[in-house]
Amino acid sequence: MRRLAPPLLALWLGVSAGQAAGQGLCDGPPPAGGFVDRFTTLDPARWQVADWANGGHFLNRWSPARVAAGAEGLRLTLAPDAGGDGLGGGEVRTRRRLGHGLFGARLRASAHPGAITAVFLYTGPAEGTPHHEIDIEIKGDDPTRLHATYWTDGVAVEASVPLPFDASAGFHDYAVRWLPDRIDWLVDGTVVHTAPPGGAVPLPSEPAFLMLNLWGATGAAPWSTDFPPSGRTAAAYACVRVEGWQAEGR
C-alpha cells in the first residue's frame, strides 16, 4: 500500500480538505485527491453495481434493480424481486481500491428489523488479498446506535456507539478517518469512537473498495434479527465524500 505524502495527509488530519468548519460531507467543492458524489447519476467509471449473491448471513442477493440514482441522491432498496427470484438488495462499490484517507456518506438509514444500512471499506480473498474491512453500520433493529467495526485478516474488533438521534428519521453525516496509526469514526463531524494502535488486532492496512449497501440478515442472532423474505424497505444516500487517499491506479 502506498502511504500518503505528508502535505496531503495534513490536509485532512483536522478539518476535512475542501470543507470549512461546520460544513457537512456534501458541502464545499470536491477535495484535492478525492471526490464528492451526489448521485444525480451513477457514474459507471467510478461505481460498480453488484449483481451476485454473498450467501451466509445475507438473506438477499444483490440486484441492479434495487439501485437508483437521481435528483435526491442514491436510493438502495430491499424487496422481493419480480419473477420469484427471492429477496433483492442494493449495493455499489468503487472501481478502485482506496488507501488511508477520509470516507463517508450523508444518509438516512432503514428502520426495518433485520435490515442493515452500511458504508464500509472492504477487500478480501475474492480480490486476492487478506480480509481487511472498516465498517459503518446501522441496524434496523435499533437505529439509535452506530456499529463501528474493523477487520484485519478476518478478525473483527467491534464497538456499538449510541447516537443522539434516530438514524432512520433524517439525514446525518457518517464518516471514517483512516490514518496509519488510528481509525476515527465521526457523526456529523464529531469523533464518536477511535480505534488506536497497539491492540490485540492490528489496524487494517490493505487498500479496499468503498461500498454502500442495504442488506437483510438471516441466521445472525443475536447480532441482528432475521429480515422477513417478504419485507420491503429502503435507505437513502445524499452524497459520498472521499479525500486524502492514495490507492492502486493513481
DRENPA-3360 file (N, C-alpha, C; in nm, 2 decimals, always signed):
BEGIN
1 = MRRLAPPL = +0.08/-0.12/+0.00/+0.00/+0.00/+0.00/+0.09/+0.12/+0.00 ~ +0.05/+0.22/-0.09/+0.13/+0.35/-0.09/+0.08/+0.44/+0.02 ~ +0.18/+0.50/+0.09/+0.15/+0.59/+0.20/+0.12/+0.73/+0.15 ~ +0.04/+0.80/+0.23/+0.02/+0.94/+0.19/+0.14/+1.03/+0.21 ~ +0.17/+1.11/+0.12/+0.27/+1.21/+0.14/+0.23/+1.31/+0.25 ~ +0.33/+1.35/+0.33/+0.29/+1.44/+0.45/+0.21/+1.56/+0.41 ~ +0.23/+1.64/+0.30/+0.14/+1.75/+0.28/+0.00/+1.71/+0.25 ~ -0.02/+1.60/+0.18/-0.16/+1.55/+0.15/-0.22/+1.50/+0.28;
9 = LALWLGVS = -0.15/+1.43/+0.36/-0.20/+1.38/+0.49/-0.25/+1.49/+0.57 ~ -0.17/+1.60/+0.58/-0.20/+1.71/+0.66/-0.33/+1.78/+0.63 ~ -0.38/+1.77/+0.50/-0.50/+1.83/+0.46/-0.62/+1.79/+0.54 ~ -0.62/+1.66/+0.58/-0.74/+1.61/+0.64/-0.72/+1.56/+0.78 ~ -0.61/+1.59/+0.84/-0.59/+1.55/+0.98/-0.69/+1.62/+1.07 ~ -0.72/+1.75/+1.04/-0.81/+1.83/+1.12/-0.94/+1.84/+1.04 ~ -0.98/+1.96/+1.00/-1.10/+1.98/+0.92/-1.08/+1.92/+0.78 ~ -1.18/+1.86/+0.73/-1.17/+1.79/+0.60/-1.12/+1.89/+0.49;
17 = AGQAAGQG = -1.04/+1.84/+0.40/-1.00/+1.92/+0.29/-1.12/+1.96/+0.21 ~ -1.12/+2.09/+0.17/-1.23/+2.14/+0.09/-1.35/+2.18/+0.17 ~ -1.35/+2.16/+0.30/-1.46/+2.19/+0.39/-1.42/+2.29/+0.50 ~ -1.51/+2.39/+0.52/-1.49/+2.48/+0.63/-1.55/+2.42/+0.76 ~ -1.51/+2.47/+0.87/-1.56/+2.42/+1.00/-1.71/+2.43/+1.00 ~ -1.78/+2.33/+1.04/-1.93/+2.34/+1.04/-2.00/+2.29/+0.92 ~ -1.92/+2.27/+0.81/-1.98/+2.22/+0.69/-2.00/+2.07/+0.69 ~ -2.09/+2.02/+0.62/-2.12/+1.87/+0.61/-2.04/+1.81/+0.50;
25 = LCDGPPPA = -2.06/+1.67/+0.49/-1.99/+1.60/+0.38/-2.03/+1.64/+0.24 ~ -2.15/+1.68/+0.22/-2.20/+1.72/+0.09/-2.16/+1.86/+0.05 ~ -2.11/+1.94/+0.15/-2.09/+2.08/+0.13/-1.95/+2.11/+0.08 ~ -1.93/+2.22/+0.01/-1.80/+2.26/-0.03/-1.76/+2.19/-0.16 ~ -1.65/+2.24/-0.23/-1.61/+2.18/-0.35/-1.54/+2.04/-0.34 ~ -1.53/+1.97/-0.44/-1.46/+1.84/-0.43/-1.32/+1.86/-0.38 ~ -1.27/+1.77/-0.29/-1.14/+1.79/-0.24/-1.03/+1.75/-0.33 ~ -0.91/+1.81/-0.32/-0.80/+1.76/-0.39/-0.77/+1.62/-0.35;
33 = GGFVDRFT = -0.74/+1.53/-0.44/-0.71/+1.39/-0.40/-0.83/+1.31/-0.36 ~ -0.95/+1.35/-0.41/-1.07/+1.28/-0.38/-1.19/+1.32/-0.46 ~ -1.31/+1.30/-0.41/-1.43/+1.34/-0.48/-1.55/+1.35/-0.38 ~ -1.65/+1.43/-0.43/-1.78/+1.43/-0.37/-1.88/+1.38/-0.48 ~ -1.96/+1.28/-0.45/-2.06/+1.23/-0.54/-2.20/+1.25/-0.48 ~ -2.28/+1.33/-0.55/-2.42/+1.35/-0.50/-2.52/+1.26/-0.57 ~ -2.47/+1.17/-0.66/-2.55/+1.06/-0.72/-2.67/+1.11/-0.80 ~ -2.66/+1.23/-0.87/-2.76/+1.27/-0.96/-2.77/+1.16/-1.07;
41 = TLDPARWQ = -2.66/+1.11/-1.11/-2.65/+0.99/-1.19/-2.54/+0.90/-1.13 ~ -2.54/+0.77/-1.17/-2.44/+0.68/-1.12/-2.33/+0.66/-1.22 ~ -2.22/+0.71/-1.19/-2.10/+0.72/-1.29/-2.04/+0.58/-1.30 ~ -2.06/+0.51/-1.42/-2.01/+0.37/-1.43/-1.86/+0.36/-1.43 ~ -1.79/+0.48/-1.45/-1.64/+0.48/-1.44/-1.60/+0.48/-1.29 ~ -1.68/+0.52/-1.20/-1.65/+0.53/-1.06/-1.71/+0.41/-0.98 ~ -1.83/+0.37/-1.02/-1.91/+0.28/-0.94/-1.94/+0.15/-1.01 ~ -1.93/+0.04/-0.95/-1.98/-0.09/-1.00/-2.10/-0.13/-0.92;
49 = VADWANGG = -2.21/-0.17/-0.99/-2.33/-0.21/-0.93/-2.33/-0.36/-0.91 ~ -2.35/-0.41/-0.79/-2.34/-0.56/-0.76/-2.45/-0.63/-0.82 ~ -2.42/-0.75/-0.88/-2.52/-0.84/-0.94/-2.47/-0.98/-0.91 ~ -2.47/-1.02/-0.78/-2.43/-1.15/-0.74/-2.49/-1.18/-0.60 ~ -2.45/-1.29/-0.54/-2.50/-1.33/-0.41/-2.38/-1.35/-0.31 ~ -2.39/-1.30/-0.19/-2.29/-1.33/-0.09/-2.31/-1.46/-0.02 ~ -2.44/-1.49/+0.01/-2.47/-1.61/+0.09/-2.44/-1.58/+0.24 ~ -2.43/-1.69/+0.31/-2.40/-1.67/+0.46/-2.52/-1.60/+0.53;
57 = HFLNRWSP = -2.48/-1.49/+0.60/-2.58/-1.42/+0.68/-2.66/-1.32/+0.59 ~ -2.63/-1.31/+0.46/-2.71/-1.22/+0.37/-2.83/-1.30/+0.31 ~ -2.95/-1.26/+0.35/-3.07/-1.32/+0.30/-3.09/-1.29/+0.15 ~ -3.05/-1.17/+0.12/-3.08/-1.13/-0.02/-2.96/-1.16/-0.11 ~ -2.99/-1.15/-0.24/-2.88/-1.14/-0.35/-2.88/-0.99/-0.38 ~ -2.77/-0.95/-0.45/-2.76/-0.81/-0.50/-2.82/-0.80/-0.63 ~ -2.91/-0.70/-0.65/-2.98/-0.68/-0.77/-2.97/-0.54/-0.82 ~ -2.92/-0.52/-0.95/-2.92/-0.38/-1.00/-3.05/-0.31/-1.00;
65 = ARVAAGAE = -3.16/-0.39/-1.00/-3.29/-0.33/-0.99/-3.32/-0.26/-0.86 ~ -3.23/-0.28/-0.76/-3.25/-0.22/-0.63/-3.16/-0.10/-0.60 ~ -3.10/-0.05/-0.71/-3.01/+0.06/-0.71/-3.07/+0.17/-0.80 ~ -3.09/+0.29/-0.74/-3.14/+0.40/-0.83/-3.08/+0.53/-0.79 ~ -3.03/+0.61/-0.89/-2.97/+0.74/-0.86/-3.06/+0.85/-0.93 ~ -3.06/+0.97/-0.87/-3.14/+1.07/-0.93/-3.13/+1.20/-0.85 ~ -3.22/+1.30/-0.87/-3.21/+1.43/-0.81/-3.20/+1.43/-0.66 ~ -3.25/+1.33/-0.60/-3.25/+1.32/-0.45/-3.14/+1.23/-0.40;
73 = GLRLTLAP = -3.05/+1.19/-0.49/-2.93/+1.10/-0.45/-2.95/+0.96/-0.48 ~ -2.88/+0.87/-0.40/-2.88/+0.73/-0.43/-2.98/+0.66/-0.34 ~ -3.07/+0.58/-0.39/-3.17/+0.50/-0.31/-3.14/+0.35/-0.33 ~ -3.12/+0.28/-0.22/-3.10/+0.14/-0.22/-3.22/+0.08/-0.16 ~ -3.28/-0.02/-0.22/-3.40/-0.09/-0.17/-3.37/-0.23/-0.14 ~ -3.46/-0.29/-0.06/-3.45/-0.43/-0.02/-3.59/-0.48/-0.03 ~ -3.62/-0.57/-0.12/-3.76/-0.61/-0.15/-3.75/-0.74/-0.24 ~ -3.86/-0.81/-0.24/-3.87/-0.93/-0.32/-3.85/-0.89/-0.47;
81 = DAGGDGLG = -3.77/-0.97/-0.54/-3.75/-0.94/-0.68/-3.87/-1.00/-0.76 ~ -3.90/-0.93/-0.87/-4.00/-0.98/-0.96/-3.97/-1.12/-1.02 ~ -4.07/-1.20/-1.04/-4.04/-1.33/-1.10/-4.00/-1.44/-1.00 ~ -4.02/-1.41/-0.87/-3.99/-1.52/-0.77/-3.85/-1.55/-0.76 ~ -3.76/-1.45/-0.78/-3.62/-1.48/-0.76/-3.56/-1.45/-0.62 ~ -3.65/-1.44/-0.53/-3.61/-1.42/-0.39/-3.60/-1.27/-0.36 ~ -3.53/-1.24/-0.25/-3.51/-1.11/-0.20/-3.39/-1.04/-0.27 ~ -3.42/-0.92/-0.31/-3.31/-0.84/-0.38/-3.27/-0.72/-0.29;
89 = GGEVRTRR = -3.14/-0.69/-0.29/-3.09/-0.57/-0.22/-3.00/-0.50/-0.31 ~ -2.97/-0.37/-0.27/-2.88/-0.28/-0.35/-2.74/-0.27/-0.29 ~ -2.64/-0.27/-0.38/-2.51/-0.25/-0.34/-2.43/-0.18/-0.45 ~ -2.34/-0.09/-0.42/-2.25/-0.03/-0.52/-2.11/-0.03/-0.45 ~ -2.01/-0.03/-0.53/-1.87/-0.02/-0.48/-1.78/+0.06/-0.58 ~ -1.68/+0.12/-0.53/-1.59/+0.19/-0.62/-1.51/+0.09/-0.71 ~ -1.47/+0.14/-0.83/-1.39/+0.06/-0.92/-1.25/+0.05/-0.87 ~ -1.20/+0.15/-0.80/-1.07/+0.15/-0.74/-1.07/+0.12/-0.59;
97 = RLGHGLFG = -0.96/+0.06/-0.55/-0.94/+0.05/-0.40/-0.88/+0.18/-0.35 ~ -0.92/+0.21/-0.22/-0.88/+0.33/-0.16/-0.78/+0.30/-0.04 ~ -0.69/+0.39/-0.02/-0.60/+0.37/+0.09/-0.64/+0.47/+0.20 ~ -0.54/+0.50/+0.29/-0.57/+0.59/+0.40/-0.63/+0.72/+0.36 ~ -0.73/+0.77/+0.43/-0.80/+0.89/+0.40/-0.93/+0.91/+0.48 ~ -1.01/+0.99/+0.43/-1.15/+1.01/+0.49/-1.25/+0.96/+0.39 ~ -1.35/+0.88/+0.44/-1.46/+0.85/+0.35/-1.58/+0.85/+0.44 ~ -1.70/+0.89/+0.38/-1.82/+0.89/+0.45/-1.94/+0.92/+0.36;
105 = ARLRASAH = -2.06/+0.92/+0.42/-2.18/+0.95/+0.34/-2.28/+1.02/+0.43 ~ -2.36/+1.10/+0.37/-2.48/+1.16/+0.43/-2.59/+1.07/+0.40 ~ -2.66/+1.01/+0.50/-2.76/+0.90/+0.47/-2.87/+0.90/+0.57 ~ -2.98/+0.84/+0.52/-3.09/+0.81/+0.61/-3.11/+0.66/+0.61 ~ -3.10/+0.60/+0.73/-3.09/+0.45/+0.74/-3.23/+0.39/+0.74 ~ -3.24/+0.26/+0.71/-3.36/+0.19/+0.73/-3.39/+0.15/+0.87 ~ -3.52/+0.16/+0.91/-3.55/+0.11/+1.05/-3.63/-0.02/+1.05 ~ -3.62/-0.09/+0.94/-3.69/-0.22/+0.93/-3.61/-0.32/+1.01;
113 = PGAITAVF = -3.67/-0.40/+1.10/-3.60/-0.50/+1.18/-3.53/-0.60/+1.08 ~ -3.40/-0.63/+1.11/-3.33/-0.72/+1.03/-3.26/-0.66/+0.91 ~ -3.28/-0.53/+0.88/-3.21/-0.46/+0.77/-3.09/-0.39/+0.82 ~ -2.98/-0.39/+0.74/-2.86/-0.33/+0.78/-2.82/-0.23/+0.67 ~ -2.81/-0.10/+0.71/-2.76/+0.01/+0.62/-2.61/+0.03/+0.65 ~ -2.53/+0.03/+0.54/-2.39/+0.02/+0.56/-2.31/+0.11/+0.46 ~ -2.20/+0.17/+0.51/-2.09/+0.23/+0.44/-1.96/+0.17/+0.49 ~ -1.88/+0.12/+0.40/-1.76/+0.05/+0.45/-1.65/+0.03/+0.34;
121 = LYTGPAEG = -1.53/+0.01/+0.39/-1.42/-0.03/+0.31/-1.40/-0.18/+0.32 ~ -1.38/-0.25/+0.21/-1.37/-0.39/+0.21/-1.27/-0.44/+0.10 ~ -1.19/-0.53/+0.14/-1.11/-0.62/+0.05/-1.09/-0.75/+0.11 ~ -1.08/-0.86/+0.03/-1.07/-0.99/+0.09/-1.03/-1.10/-0.01 ~ -1.04/-1.22/+0.02/-0.98/-1.33/-0.06/-1.03/-1.33/-0.20 ~ -1.16/-1.29/-0.22/-1.21/-1.28/-0.36/-1.13/-1.18/-0.45 ~ -1.07/-1.09/-0.38/-0.99/-0.99/-0.45/-0.84/-1.02/-0.45 ~ -0.81/-1.14/-0.40/-0.67/-1.18/-0.39/-0.59/-1.12/-0.27;
129 = TPHHEIDI = -0.66/-1.07/-0.17/-0.60/-1.01/-0.06/-0.65/-1.07/+0.07 ~ -0.58/-1.04/+0.19/-0.64/-1.08/+0.32/-0.77/-1.00/+0.34 ~ -0.85/-1.04/+0.43/-0.98/-0.97/+0.46/-0.94/-0.86/+0.56 ~ -0.95/-0.73/+0.50/-0.94/-0.61/+0.58/-1.06/-0.53/+0.55 ~ -1.12/-0.47/+0.66/-1.25/-0.40/+0.64/-1.27/-0.30/+0.75 ~ -1.33/-0.19/+0.72/-1.37/-0.09/+0.82/-1.52/-0.05/+0.79 ~ -1.60/-0.07/+0.89/-1.75/-0.06/+0.88/-1.81/+0.06/+0.95 ~ -1.91/+0.12/+0.88/-2.01/+0.20/+0.94/-2.14/+0.13/+0.92;
137 = EIKGDDPT = -2.21/+0.08/+1.02/-2.33/+0.00/+1.00/-2.44/+0.05/+1.10 ~ -2.56/+0.06/+1.05/-2.68/+0.09/+1.13/-2.78/-0.02/+1.12 ~ -2.82/-0.08/+1.23/-2.91/-0.19/+1.22/-3.05/-0.14/+1.23 ~ -3.14/-0.19/+1.15/-3.28/-0.16/+1.16/-3.34/-0.19/+1.30 ~ -3.29/-0.29/+1.36/-3.33/-0.33/+1.50/-3.32/-0.22/+1.60 ~ -3.22/-0.13/+1.58/-3.20/-0.02/+1.67/-3.13/+0.09/+1.60 ~ -3.20/+0.18/+1.53/-3.13/+0.28/+1.45/-3.08/+0.40/+1.54 ~ -3.08/+0.38/+1.67/-3.02/+0.49/+1.75/-2.87/+0.45/+1.79;
145 = RLHATYWT = -2.82/+0.35/+1.73/-2.68/+0.31/+1.75/-2.60/+0.29/+1.62 ~ -2.48/+0.33/+1.63/-2.38/+0.31/+1.52/-2.29/+0.20/+1.55 ~ -2.27/+0.10/+1.46/-2.18/-0.01/+1.48/-2.05/+0.02/+1.40 ~ -1.94/+0.04/+1.48/-1.81/+0.07/+1.43/-1.72/-0.05/+1.44 ~ -1.68/-0.11/+1.33/-1.61/-0.23/+1.33/-1.49/-0.23/+1.24 ~ -1.38/-0.29/+1.27/-1.28/-0.31/+1.17/-1.24/-0.46/+1.18 ~ -1.19/-0.51/+1.06/-1.15/-0.64/+1.05/-1.01/-0.64/+0.99 ~ -0.92/-0.72/+1.05/-0.78/-0.74/+0.99/-0.76/-0.89/+0.99;
153 = DGVAVEAS = -0.72/-0.94/+0.87/-0.70/-1.08/+0.85/-0.82/-1.17/+0.90 ~ -0.94/-1.11/+0.88/-1.06/-1.19/+0.91/-1.10/-1.18/+1.06 ~ -1.03/-1.11/+1.14/-1.06/-1.10/+1.28/-1.13/-0.96/+1.31 ~ -1.24/-0.96/+1.37/-1.32/-0.83/+1.39/-1.30/-0.77/+1.53 ~ -1.30/-0.64/+1.53/-1.30/-0.56/+1.66/-1.42/-0.47/+1.65 ~ -1.52/-0.49/+1.73/-1.65/-0.42/+1.72/-1.67/-0.32/+1.83 ~ -1.75/-0.22/+1.80/-1.80/-0.13/+1.91/-1.94/-0.08/+1.87 ~ -2.02/-0.06/+1.97/-2.16/-0.01/+1.95/-2.17/+0.12/+2.01;
161 = VPLPFDAS = -2.20/+0.23/+1.93/-2.19/+0.36/+1.98/-2.33/+0.43/+1.98 ~ -2.37/+0.48/+2.09/-2.51/+0.54/+2.09/-2.51/+0.67/+2.01 ~ -2.62/+0.69/+1.94/-2.64/+0.82/+1.87/-2.74/+0.90/+1.94 ~ -2.73/+1.03/+1.93/-2.83/+1.12/+2.00/-2.96/+1.14/+1.91 ~ -2.98/+1.05/+1.82/-3.10/+1.06/+1.73/-3.13/+0.93/+1.67 ~ -3.24/+0.92/+1.60/-3.28/+0.80/+1.53/-3.23/+0.82/+1.38 ~ -3.14/+0.73/+1.34/-3.07/+0.74/+1.21/-3.17/+0.72/+1.10 ~ -3.29/+0.67/+1.12/-3.39/+0.65/+1.02/-3.48/+0.77/+1.00;
169 = AGFHDYAV = -3.47/+0.87/+1.09/-3.57/+0.98/+1.09/-3.52/+1.09/+1.01 ~ -3.40/+1.10/+0.96/-3.35/+1.21/+0.88/-3.20/+1.18/+0.84 ~ -3.15/+1.27/+0.76/-3.01/+1.26/+0.70/-2.91/+1.31/+0.81 ~ -2.80/+1.23/+0.82/-2.69/+1.27/+0.90/-2.56/+1.22/+0.83 ~ -2.45/+1.29/+0.87/-2.32/+1.25/+0.81/-2.25/+1.15/+0.90 ~ -2.20/+1.04/+0.83/-2.12/+0.93/+0.90/-1.99/+0.92/+0.82 ~ -1.88/+0.92/+0.89/-1.75/+0.91/+0.82/-1.65/+0.83/+0.90 ~ -1.55/+0.79/+0.83/-1.43/+0.73/+0.89/-1.31/+0.80/+0.85;
177 = RWLPDRID = -1.22/+0.83/+0.94/-1.09/+0.89/+0.91/-0.99/+0.78/+0.94 ~ -0.93/+0.73/+0.83/-0.84/+0.61/+0.84/-0.70/+0.66/+0.83 ~ -0.63/+0.66/+0.94/-0.49/+0.70/+0.95/-0.40/+0.58/+0.97 ~ -0.27/+0.59/+0.94/-0.18/+0.48/+0.96/-0.18/+0.43/+1.11 ~ -0.20/+0.52/+1.20/-0.19/+0.49/+1.34/-0.32/+0.49/+1.42 ~ -0.44/+0.51/+1.35/-0.57/+0.50/+1.42/-0.68/+0.51/+1.32 ~ -0.80/+0.48/+1.37/-0.92/+0.50/+1.29/-1.02/+0.57/+1.37 ~ -1.07/+0.68/+1.32/-1.17/+0.76/+1.39/-1.31/+0.75/+1.32;
185 = WLVDGTVV = -1.41/+0.72/+1.39/-1.55/+0.72/+1.34/-1.61/+0.86/+1.38 ~ -1.67/+0.93/+1.28/-1.73/+1.06/+1.30/-1.88/+1.06/+1.27 ~ -1.96/+1.13/+1.35/-2.10/+1.15/+1.32/-2.13/+1.30/+1.32 ~ -2.18/+1.35/+1.21/-2.20/+1.50/+1.19/-2.08/+1.58/+1.23 ~ -1.96/+1.53/+1.19/-1.83/+1.60/+1.21/-1.77/+1.58/+1.34 ~ -1.83/+1.51/+1.44/-1.77/+1.48/+1.57/-1.72/+1.34/+1.58 ~ -1.60/+1.32/+1.64/-1.55/+1.19/+1.66/-1.63/+1.12/+1.77 ~ -1.68/+1.00/+1.74/-1.76/+0.93/+1.84/-1.69/+0.80/+1.89;
193 = HTAPPGGA = -1.59/+0.76/+1.81/-1.52/+0.64/+1.85/-1.38/+0.64/+1.78 ~ -1.28/+0.59/+1.85/-1.15/+0.58/+1.79/-1.09/+0.44/+1.82 ~ -1.03/+0.38/+1.72/-0.96/+0.25/+1.74/-0.81/+0.29/+1.73 ~ -0.74/+0.28/+1.84/-0.60/+0.32/+1.85/-0.51/+0.20/+1.81 ~ -0.38/+0.23/+1.79/-0.29/+0.12/+1.76/-0.25/+0.04/+1.89 ~ -0.19/-0.07/+1.87/-0.14/-0.14/+1.99/-0.24/-0.24/+2.04 ~ -0.35/-0.26/+1.98/-0.45/-0.36/+2.03/-0.41/-0.50/+1.99 ~ -0.49/-0.59/+2.03/-0.46/-0.73/+2.00/-0.47/-0.76/+1.85;
201 = VPLPSEPA = -0.56/-0.68/+1.79/-0.58/-0.70/+1.64/-0.52/-0.58/+1.57 ~ -0.42/-0.59/+1.49/-0.36/-0.47/+1.42/-0.47/-0.40/+1.34 ~ -0.45/-0.27/+1.31/-0.54/-0.19/+1.23/-0.53/-0.24/+1.08 ~ -0.64/-0.23/+1.00/-0.63/-0.27/+0.86/-0.52/-0.18/+0.79 ~ -0.46/-0.24/+0.69/-0.36/-0.17/+0.61/-0.37/-0.20/+0.46 ~ -0.46/-0.28/+0.41/-0.48/-0.31/+0.27/-0.57/-0.21/+0.21 ~ -0.54/-0.15/+0.09/-0.63/-0.07/+0.02/-0.76/-0.15/-0.01 ~ -0.87/-0.08/-0.01/-1.00/-0.15/-0.01/-1.10/-0.07/-0.09;
209 = FLMLNLWG = -1.21/-0.14/-0.14/-1.31/-0.08/-0.21/-1.41/-0.01/-0.12 ~ -1.46/+0.11/-0.15/-1.56/+0.18/-0.07/-1.69/+0.12/-0.12 ~ -1.78/+0.07/-0.03/-1.90/+0.01/-0.06/-2.02/+0.07/+0.02 ~ -2.13/+0.07/-0.05/-2.26/+0.12/+0.01/-2.36/+0.01/-0.01 ~ -2.43/-0.04/+0.09/-2.53/-0.14/+0.07/-2.64/-0.14/+0.17 ~ -2.75/-0.21/+0.14/-2.86/-0.23/+0.23/-2.89/-0.38/+0.21 ~ -2.88/-0.45/+0.33/-2.90/-0.60/+0.32/-2.99/-0.65/+0.43 ~ -3.04/-0.77/+0.41/-3.13/-0.83/+0.51/-3.05/-0.95/+0.57;
217 = ATGAAPWS = -3.05/-0.95/+0.71/-2.98/-1.05/+0.78/-3.06/-1.18/+0.79 ~ -2.99/-1.29/+0.80/-3.05/-1.42/+0.83/-2.95/-1.50/+0.91 ~ -3.00/-1.57/+1.02/-2.92/-1.65/+1.10/-2.80/-1.58/+1.17 ~ -2.82/-1.45/+1.19/-2.72/-1.37/+1.26/-2.75/-1.33/+1.40 ~ -2.85/-1.39/+1.46/-2.88/-1.37/+1.60/-2.76/-1.41/+1.69 ~ -2.74/-1.33/+1.80/-2.81/-1.22/+1.85/-2.77/-1.08/+1.79 ~ -2.68/-1.09/+1.69/-2.63/-0.96/+1.63/-2.74/-0.89/+1.56 ~ -2.83/-0.96/+1.49/-2.94/-0.90/+1.43/-3.06/-1.00/+1.42;
225 = TDFPPSGR = -3.18/-0.95/+1.42/-3.29/-1.04/+1.40/-3.29/-1.07/+1.25 ~ -3.38/-1.16/+1.21/-3.39/-1.20/+1.07/-3.48/-1.11/+0.99 ~ -3.44/-1.07/+0.87/-3.52/-0.99/+0.78/-3.62/-1.09/+0.72 ~ -3.75/-1.05/+0.71/-3.85/-1.14/+0.65/-3.84/-1.14/+0.50 ~ -3.85/-1.26/+0.44/-3.83/-1.27/+0.29/-3.93/-1.18/+0.21 ~ -4.04/-1.15/+0.27/-4.14/-1.07/+0.20/-4.13/-0.92/+0.24 ~ -4.02/-0.88/+0.32/-4.01/-0.75/+0.37/-3.97/-0.65/+0.26 ~ -4.00/-0.52/+0.28/-3.97/-0.41/+0.19/-3.92/-0.29/+0.27;
233 = TAAAYACV = -3.80/-0.24/+0.23/-3.75/-0.12/+0.30/-3.65/-0.05/+0.21 ~ -3.60/+0.07/+0.25/-3.51/+0.15/+0.17/-3.42/+0.23/+0.25 ~ -3.30/+0.26/+0.20/-3.21/+0.36/+0.26/-3.17/+0.46/+0.15 ~ -3.14/+0.58/+0.20/-3.11/+0.69/+0.10/-2.98/+0.75/+0.14 ~ -2.90/+0.78/+0.03/-2.76/+0.84/+0.04/-2.76/+0.97/-0.04 ~ -2.75/+1.08/+0.03/-2.75/+1.21/-0.03/-2.62/+1.24/-0.10 ~ -2.51/+1.18/-0.05/-2.38/+1.20/-0.11/-2.28/+1.11/-0.05 ~ -2.16/+1.10/-0.11/-2.04/+1.03/-0.06/-1.93/+1.13/-0.07;
241 = RVEGWQAE = -1.84/+1.13/+0.03/-1.72/+1.21/+0.02/-1.60/+1.13/+0.05 ~ -1.50/+1.14/-0.04/-1.37/+1.07/-0.02/-1.26/+1.17/-0.04 ~ -1.16/+1.17/+0.05/-1.05/+1.26/+0.04/-0.92/+1.21/+0.10 ~ -0.81/+1.26/+0.05/-0.68/+1.23/+0.11/-0.62/+1.10/+0.08 ~ -0.69/+1.02/-0.01/-0.65/+0.88/-0.03/-0.55/+0.87/-0.14 ~ -0.47/+0.76/-0.13/-0.39/+0.71/-0.24/-0.41/+0.56/-0.25 ~ -0.43/+0.51/-0.37/-0.45/+0.37/-0.39/-0.41/+0.33/-0.53 ~ -0.44/+0.20/-0.56/-0.40/+0.15/-0.69/-0.45/+0.23/-0.80;
249 = GR = -0.38/+0.24/-0.91/-0.43/+0.30/-1.03/-0.42/+0.45/-1.03 ~ -0.36/+0.52/-0.93/-0.35/+0.66/-0.92/-0.20/+0.70/-0.95;
% end
